[in-house]
Amino acid sequence: MNQYIGLDVSLKDTAISIRQDGKRIWRGKCPSDPKLLAEVIRKHAPQVRGVVFETGPLSTWFYHALTAEGVPAICIEARHAQKVLNETLNKTDANDADGLAQLAEAGFYKAVRVKSFDAMMARTLVAAREQLLYISTQLGNQIRGLMKTFGLIIPKGKGWVFDGDVRKLLDGNNELAKIILPLLEAWHDIRKRAADLGRQLLIVARRSEATKLLMTIPGIGAVTAVSYVTAIENPENFRTSRSVGAWLGLTTRRYQSGEVDYDGHISRRGDNRLRGLLYEAATVLLTRTSARTESSLKRWGLKLRERLGFKRAAVAVARKLAVIMHSMLKTGEVFNASAGATI
């Protein structure tokens, strides 16, 4: 007597639906705590075969916590589940949980790989540093905009140059200084915190042989290497290196129906942050002129730029980088400048 469970997870409560032999045998609600959920599951479904829930902010915690409790947790792709769940007449948490239980019973779902807590910790470090850098940029722009109103144009510059220019322009303008200087101090503090996280990130990168291996590629720094390694985790998760490009949304979408058959823009599925970092690395590779960046991959990208334009060439090089980096992780070999574009 196999039982299947659907969980509709929210921050406060989780709706539960249990099905057996094509019928719902129990449903209810429980606080969103994996330990409490595990107790409810053991009580009402002692022969459970699968507990299905969608990807979301709590999915990593739920998956690992439920698995530790001995519950057969399955995290499924939310986009695919929504195609089915949206067909219900009344959208409620209970109906969503029942729909997920039906998907589990039918086996009509796509399970996703849930990252480990260590990988998520590194990804959180990258995201936190990126957010602080974004806030510091926004604060700097705010300071420039506010001072421009009074005819005080700050010259181009970063760091201490920017700080010195602001203080010089505020000299003798005490009323405006009372407004701008607190923003400048906040700007300083945020940059300091971002630098602290940057140092932590470098430590993480230096401890990992995989990230040090990927950093032998021109244009790949610590942030991109750490982000890539934590996204891939184990190279064996992908059967072929070429599939990584599609997984990151760097391959074109195809539409075919009857006489219509064409390729569109890239799919942009998967990890948005990593895709952006690879695009930046490709841009560096194509635009920097130092001897270190010379490789057959760069020459291939430059020829592509002449035919298709810079943006399309950069996307193609980013996809190549994703493939090459996966191949390097599998083989343990450093970047080969003369053979990179042929992989």
Helices and strands as residue ranges (DSSP letters): E 3-9, E 13-20, E 23-31, H 34-44, E 48-54, H 59-68, E 73-76, H 78-85, H 93-106, H 117-148, H 159-170, H 174-207, H 209-214, H 222-232, G 235-237, H 242-247, E 252-257, E 260-266, H 272-287, G 291-293, H 296-308, H 310-331, G 340-342
